[in-house]
């Protein structure tokens, strides 16, 4: 049963919840490095998000520490450097000394201090070569001094004034000397930012045909080992790209460094939005290439970072950068820079941080309305209608530079609907747009929608990890997972009750937990149960939500194990019982597996062959999936010489259409071009897309076009 079955007919328009037949997905060829359009979309890739995850991955950090110690055994720290030093390098006139730092691979590498300013030390790797016969990168004294001066005069003051100052680190607390035998106080010095300039080891480092390179990064792990504020900048083509690429990259990475100190648990999309905005703040302009990529691949979630990394049509991470930049720029245009600064410094994260900033400014809109305005601005970028809420002030999307075959021209459009169709995906993204042009030979008389009522539980029925012929329940995986599998237990007619089930654990010990919980108030609150095998020893730096919900199961067991919980405390009433799998920010093991769930006293018994007998928390609480649909009409008015484009915009809840909505839409569809943008207004903790389908009704012979070639 849908949350609201609204069948409203006014004239010829009807919007309702119908269930049109599924239509196969149109597939685009997978994006490959061979056909990547570097001219149009650029050649930079960012690894900050990936490195952030590694910094939270306890298993990785243990391996990294072991690797650092092992490689140090082959280094004589008392020997003088035998690699090419600055004294022998005619590119430089300044030699501030050579030290060993950790590079992107966490290998020790020699860097020489080439330039020092008021706020920065620039250390250039002594070896900028490749592992093949390509010529080594070249960096000169003039270039590092130019970057130093830009850092001191523009990058550092603008970044710190706007985003705050980083924590002070002077190297005195570096653990490396004690770990590997470096001299005591080896990294001790000032608290200036260290900039490591290196030929960063990325895929292009080992593969000359690879079209991308990592322009720079901030990595908390390096800061933790060296006890200095550190950013790393690549050396690709400094002779032509120092100002156009690496000035912006430097302030981008500095913002990440500052954000890590001031708001280390911020969501990636906000953090990256601030770093991309910092490039604009520094005076380095807009990144036309990532914006072009986003407008050509618009079906991307704002809040779920890199969700298409494994898509058949290829990864679309660059679209994520284009989108978060435009969203941050849009907020800057409408609310001012102080709003952006307050958001950057807010203790609230993600959507909650945006809502708090809106409330603090006394603005009469929430994140949902803000996002609807933003995504409409992407489509029309016009100051009419809406008194300017549907346009960008600081950028003209139609005027973006696009380069093809060495020739640069203007984009000439906003969202590319044909490209959007080519690269469309299953489902409507969480806080992302499904962009459609409603182009038919016949007039539109109505549209019907079908969506899901509730988010399903992430738990699945999968093959038993110990016996592939058997099916069991699995809690799924993912960072910051909170996956509940709930069933009702009617204990009103018994005096004693026992919950029994078999479980198999492969859960990151003391970091991730599986908990068994009971609710007596229909899911509003939950109490975690304990038995002889549950634990509460979460690591000190563990995920807060996990700390709040233990005791539970954690660690690894080699065989299935039966668990028993006494439910006698809850007899005489109906209760809800949940299996809840909770993970932290980083590494996941294979997870929590459950089978043969039973409460013998009431005859309840479920094996792992299906999840049908269980519910999600949203279903229990009646939290329906919320969709928003925006219709846009575009018409050319006036003669050729004085012609201009007029837009009309109507946003509706597709499952609660008023008569006024229906009348407005009937008028909208009469003439001109029509477009539809559908979004999933997801709760702050949800990232996955949801199913959605639509059916277009045409006037001629009451013809119907189902899904326009795509099940959503």
N, C-alpha and C positions, 0 to 999 in steps of 0.2 A: 504494500500500500504506500503510495507516495505521500510526502508530507502535506501536499495540497494539490488536489486535482482540480485545477481551475480551467474550465472550458468556457471561454468568453467569446461571444460572437457579436461584432458590431459591423454592420454592413457586410463587407466581403472579407474581413480579417478575423482569423481565429488563431489564438495561441493556446496550446494545451499540451498535456503530457501524453504523447502518443509514443508508440514503440516501433519506429520504422525498422525495416530489415537492415541487417548489416551489409556494408559494401566493402570489398577488399581494399586494403590500404595501397595507395599509390606510392611506389618506392622510387627513390632517387639513387643514382649510382653513389656508392660509398666515396666519400672524400678521401683523396690520397695525396701524398706529398707531391706526386708527379704532376697533378693538375691544379695545385694550389695557386691561386691568383695573388702573388705577392704584391704586384703593383696596386691592386685594388684594396687588399685587406692587410697588407703589411707582413713583416717577418719576425715580429717579436712575440715571444711566449713568456708567461709568468709562472713561476713555480712556488710563489710564496705560500699559497694555500696548501700545496703538497708538503712543503717543509714544515708548516704549522702542524700538520697531522703527525709528521714524524716526531716533532718535539713533544707530542702528547702520547706517543706510542712507547709504552714501557719496554716491550720486547725489543723494539729497534734500539732504544737507548742503551739497553744492556749489551747488545751486540756491538754497538758503536764504541762503548767504553772498552770492551775487550779488544776490538780491532785497534784502537788508538794505543793501548798499552803494548800490544804485540808488535805493531810497526815501530814503536819507539825503541824496541830492543835492538833494532838494526841501525840505529842512529847514534853516532858519537857526538853528544852535545858539546864536548869540549873542543872539537876540531873546528878550524876556521872554514868558512864557506868555500867550496871549490867550484860553485856555479858562477856563471857570469855576473859580476857585481857592477854596481853603478860606476865605480871608478874606472872600469874597463869599457863602459858603454858610453859612446860619444853622444847619445841622445840626451844625456842628463849632465847637469852641472852641479846638482845638489845630492849629497849622500849623507843621509841622517842615520845610517846604520842598517844592518840586516838582521831580521828575526824570522823565526819559524812561526807560521800561523796555520790554521786548519782551513783547507779549501772546501769546495762543495762536496767532495767525496770523503771529507773528514780525514784527509791525508795531510801530513806535515809538508809545507811548501815554503820556500824562502821568498820573502818580500823585503824590499829595500824602501826606506822612507825617502820619498822623492820631493815632497813639498809639504810644508806645514803652515797652517793659518791660525787664526784666532780660535776657531771652533773645530778644526779638522786636521787630521794627519792623513796624508795620501801615501799609501804603501803600494808599490807596484811590484808584481811578481817578477822575479829574475828571469824566469823562463816563460815566454809567451808563445811557445812553439806548438805545433800540432804533432800527433803521433804518425803523420805521413809526411810527404814531401812538400806540402803547402808552405809558403813562407810564413814565418812567425809574425804575429801582430806587432805593430810598432807604436809605441807611445813616447812622446817627447817631453822635455822639460817645459817647453812653452805650453803644451797642452795641459799638463798637470797643474801648472801655475794658473792657467786660465780657469780650470775647474775649481781650484782652491779659492780664487777670487770670487767666482760666482757663488760658491757655497757660503762664503763669509758675508758677502754683500747682499745676497738675495735669498738663496735657498734656506739657509738655517734661520735667519730672522723671520722670514715669512712663515715657515713651518712651525716654529716654536711659539710665535705670537698667536697663531691661529689654533694649533692643535695641542699646545702645552709643551713643557720641557721633558726630555727623557730623564730617567733616573741617572744618578752619577755612578759611573764605574771607572775605577782607575787601575784595574788589574791586580790590586793587592789581594783579592780573594779568589784568584784563578786557581782551580784545583789541579791544573796540568803539571806544575813543577813537582808536586807531591806524587802525582800519578806516574809520571814517565821519567823523572830525573832531570828536568830542566833546572837551571840555577834558581835559587829562591828569589822571588821578586822579579822574575824574568819579564813579565808583562806589566809590571808596575810603572806608572807614569802619570800623565795628566788624565783628565776626564773628557778630553776632546773626542769627537766621533772619529773612529778609525774607518777609512775607506780602503778596502782591499781591491786593487785594480788587477784583474786577472783574465786570462783566456779561459772562461768558465767551461767546465766539462759538462757539455750537454750533448744531445744527439748529433748536432752539427759538428761537434769537436771530433767525433770519430767517423762521421759519414759526410763527406764533402758535398753530396747531392741533397742533403737535408735542407729544406728551405728556411727553417726557423732557427732562432738563437735566443738564449736567455740573456736579456740585457742587464739584469741585475737582480739581487735578492737581499732580503733581510731574513736571518735565520736565528731564532732564539737559542738554538743549541750552540751556535758559535759564541754568542754572548755569554752563555752559561760557562763554557769552558775557558774563555779568555778573560772574562770579567771586564770587558770593554764594550762600549756601544759600537757595533760593527755593521756596516753594510758592504756588500760586494758588488762591484760594477765591472761589466765586461769590456773587452778591448777591441771589439769589432769595428774596424773602419773609423777610428777616431779622427783621421784626417778630414773626413767629410761629415761625420755624424756626431761629433762631440756636442755641439750645440743643439742640433735638431733632435737627437735621440737621448743623449746621456745626461744633459741637464735635467730634462723632465724625469728620466729614470731615477736620478739621484734624489729628487724631492719626493718622488713616489715611494722609494724605499725608506727614506727618512721618516715619512709619515707612518709607515708600518712599524718602524722601531719605536716611535713615540707612542703609537696606539697600543703596542704590546705592553708598555710600562703603565699606561694610564687606564687601559680598558682591555686587559688581556683576554677576556672571554667574550669579546664582541663577536657577532656573527660575521662570517666572511663577506657577505654582500655589502654590509655597512662599511666594514674596514676597507674593502677594495673601492667602494664608492668614494671614500675619503681620499684614498691615495690617487685615484684618477682625477678627482677634483683638485688635489694639491698641485697637479701639473698646470691646470688652468690658473690656480691661485698664484703660482710662480711666474705667470706670464708666458707660458710655453704653448698656449693655444689649445685647440681641441684635437683629439686623436681621430681625425676623419676616418681612418681605416677601420678601427674597431667599431665605430658608429655605422659605417657602411655595411660592415658584416652583420651587425645586429639588425639593421633595417632590411637586409636581404634574408635574414634567418630569424624572424621576429617571434617565433613560437618557443620562447625561452622563459623559464621562471626567473623572476627577479630575486627570489629568496633562496632557491636551491642551486647551489654553485656547481657548475660543470655536470649537470644532470644528463647531458647527452654524450658523455665521454665514450660510451660503448655503442652509440647509435649506428645503425646501418648506413646512414647518410654522413657519418663522420662526426668527430667531436666539434662542439660549437662554443668552446670556452671563450673565444674572442668576442662572441656575442654577449657573453656575461659581462665583460668589461665595458662594452659599448652601452649596455643597458644600465648598469649601475652608475656609470658616469652621467648619462642623460637624466636618470632619475634624480641624482644629487644636484645636477645643474638646474633641473626644473624646480626643485625646492628652493635653490638659491635665487632663481629668477622671481619666484612668487613670494617668498618669505624673507629673503635677505640673508646676508652672510652670517649674521649673528645667530640665526636659526640653525644654519649648518654647523657652526661652531658649538652651539649648545648640544646639538645631536651628537657631535663627535666626542664631547666630554661627558655625555650622559652615562649614568651608572646602569640605566636600563638598556637592554639589548634588542636589536632587530626591530620588528614591528612595534613591540612595546615601547622602545625608545622613541620611535617616530611619533606614536600616539602621545607620549608624555611631552615631547617637544611641541606638538600641536596644541595640547592643552595649556602648557606653560605660556605659550604666545597668545592665548585667548582666542585661538582660531576655531571657527564653528564648522569643523569637519574632522573626520577621522581617517585612518589609513585607507579604508575601503574607498571613500570618496576621493581622497588624494590620488590613489592609484587609478581610479576610473578617469579622472581628469588627465593624468599623465599619459595613459595609454591612448586616450583620444587625441591628445596633442601629438603623439607620434604619428597618428594617421592623417591629421589635417594641418597641424602647425600653422594655425590661422587665428588672428585676434577676434574673428567673428565666426560664429556666435560665442556667447559665454563671457563677454567682457574681459577677454584676454586669458581665460583659464585654460584654453586649448591651444596655446602657442608657446614657443620658447622665445625668450627675449634676447638671450646671449648667443644664439646660434640659429641659422636658417638651414633646416634639414635639406631643402631642395638645392641649396647652394654649396653643399659639400663637394670637395674636390674628389674626382674619380679619375684614376690613371689607367689607360689601356694602351698597350703597345707604345709606351713612351709618350703618349699624348694625354694631356690633362684637360678634363671638361667638368661641367657641373652635373651633379647627380640628377636634378630635374624632377625628383619625386620624393615622397616620404617613404612609407612602407612599400616594399615591392610585393604585391599580392601574388604575382605569378611565381616568384621565387619562394614565397611562403607556402604556396601549394606544393611545390616540388619537395620542400624539406619538412613538410608537416609530419607530426608524430601522433601516436595513439594517445588519446586522452587530452584533457584541458590542463595545462600546467598550473601549479599553485602560484598565484600572482604572476601569471604570464598570459599573453594574449593568443587566442586562436583567431587569426585574421582571415576573413573571407570576403571576396567580392561576390555579390549576389547578381551575377550576370546571366540573364536568360533572355531568350527571344520574346517570350510572353511576359505579360505583367504579373507581378507577384500579388497574390490575394491573401496569403497568410503563411505563417511559419509555426511549426510545432516542435517542441523540444522534449527530450527524454534524458534524464540524468539519474544518478544514484541517490538513494535516500541517505545512507549512512556510510561512513568510512568503514570498511571491513577490518577485522582483526588481521594484523600482519602474520599471525601464526598460520602455518601451512601443514598439510599432510604430506610427508615425504618418506623416502625409503629409509628404513632403519640403518643407521651407520654400521651396525654389527651384523645385519641380515637383510640384504637388499630385497628379499621376497616379502618382507613385512613392512607395513605402513605405520608410521608413528607421527606424533605431533611435534612440530619444530618451532621454536620461538623466533626464527628468522635472525637477521643480523643487521649491522649498521651502526654508525656512530651516534651516540646519544639516543639510542633506541629506548622506547618505553612501550613495550608490546604486551598487551593484556588479552588473555583468552578467558572468557567469563561464562559460568553457567549458574543457573538457579538451583538451589538445594532446599527442598521443602522439608524442614525438620520439625514441623509443627506437631506431628503425630508420634514422635519417638522421644524416649528418655535418654538415649545414648546414641552417638553417631561417630563414625570414624571415616576419614578420608584416606584412601589408599591409591597409590599410583606407582608405576615404575618410572625411573628417570635415568638418563645417561648424560653426564656432564663433560663438556669440553669448553669451559668458561674461563676467561682470563682471570687468574686467581687474584682475589682481593681487589680487583678493579671492576669487574662485571659480576652481576648477581642475578639469580633466578629466585623470586620470592613467591610464596603462597599467601594469599590474602583473603580476608573475609570482610564483607560489608553488610551491615544491618540496616542501612538507611538508603537502600536502592542505589548504591554506587557513589553517594556523595563523599563518604569517607571510607578508608580501608585500614584494617589492622593486619600486620604481618604475623604469621604463625611461626612457631619454633618447634623443632624436635631435636633429637640427639645429633643430627647431621647438619643442621643449619649453623651459619656463622654470622658474626657481625664485625669482623676484623677488616673493614675497609681501610685501604692505605690512607695515610694522612692527607695526601693530595687528591683523594678520590673525588668522584663526581658527587656534588651535593645531593642530588635527588636520590642517589643510591644510599648515601649515608642516612637519609631520612626514612628509608623503607626497609632496611635490614631488620631482622635476620633473614638470611636466605642461603641459597646454595652457590658455591663458587669453587673453582678449581677443576681438576680433571680426574675422572675415575675410568678405569679400564673396562669395566663391565656394567651392565644394567644393574640398578639397585632399587629395591622396593622401599618406599617411604610411607610412613603412617603419621597422621595428625589426628589428635583427639578433638572432636567437634562438640563435645558434651556441653560446653559453655553456651552453645547456640541452639540447643534443642528447644522445642516449643515455638519456633518461629521460622519464617522463610528468610533465607540469607542468599547472598551472592558469593561465589567462590571464584577467585581469579588466579591464574598462573601468569605471573608478570616478569618478563625478561627485561632487564635494565643494563645498558652499557654506557661506558664513558665516552670521551671525545675521540679516542684513538683506536688502537688495535682491537680486533675481534678474533676470538677463536671460533670454532664451528658452532658453539652455542649450547642450547638446552633442548633436550629431547625427552618427550613424555609419552607414555603408553599405558593402557589398561587402567583408566581412571574409574574409581568406583566408591560409592558409599553404600555398603551392603545393607545397612539397616533400613534404607528407603528404596532399595532396588535400583539405584542409579548405577549405570555401567556404560562406559564409552571406550572403545578402542581408538587407535590412531588413524583409522582409515578415512576419516572425514572430520571437518571442523563444523559441520552443519548444526550440531547440537549446542554450539557455543556462540557467544555474541561479543561484539566489541564494546568498549566503554561508551562510545558515541551512541550506539544503538540503545544501550541501557539508559543513558541520560536524555535521549531524544534530541541529540545535537545533529541537525540535518546539514547535509552538504549545501553550501551556499554558492550559487552561481550569479554572475552579473553578465548582462548582454547589452552592448551598446550598438545602436544602429546609426549609421551616418549616411546622409544623402548629399550628393555633390551635383551641383548644377552650374552650367555656364550661362550667364546672363549678359545681355547687351550685344552690340554688334561686334564684328571682328576687331576693329580698332580699339574699342573701349570695353571689350569683353572682360569679365571678371568671374571668379569662381565663388559661389555661395555654398555654405554648408548648413545643414541642420543636424542636430544631435539629439538622440533620445536614448536614455538608459533605463532598462527595465529589469525587474526580477522576473525571469521567464516563467516562473511557476506561481506568480501572484500578479497577473496583469490586470490593471484597472481598466474601466471603460474609457477613461481619458487617455490612457496609454494606447489602447486599441485604435481610438479615433486619430490620434496623432500619427501612429504608424501607417494607418490607411492613407493619410495624406502624404506621408513621407515616400511611400512606394510608387506614387503616381508617375513621376518623371525623374530624369537624371540617372546617375549611377548610385547604386546602393551597396553599402558595406556593412559587415557585421563583425564585431569583436566579442568573443566569449572568454570569460575568465573564471577561475575557481578562486573564490575569496576564502582562502584556507585559514584555519586557526594558526596562531603563531608558531606552534610546534610541528606543523605538518608541511611536508616538502613534496610529496609524491603527486603526480597527476591523477585526475579522476575521469571516469567514463562520461561521455556526453554524446548525444546524437541529435540531429535536427532533420526536419522535413519541410521543404519549401513547396507551397501550393501555388499553382499558376492559374490565371484566369481562363485561358483557352482550354475548353473542354474539361475544366476542373482537373487539369493535369497536375501530377505531383512529381517533384524531383526529390528523391530521398537522399539525404546526406550530402548532396553535391559531390558524390564520388568518394566520400570518406566517412567512416564511422568514427565518431569522437567519443 
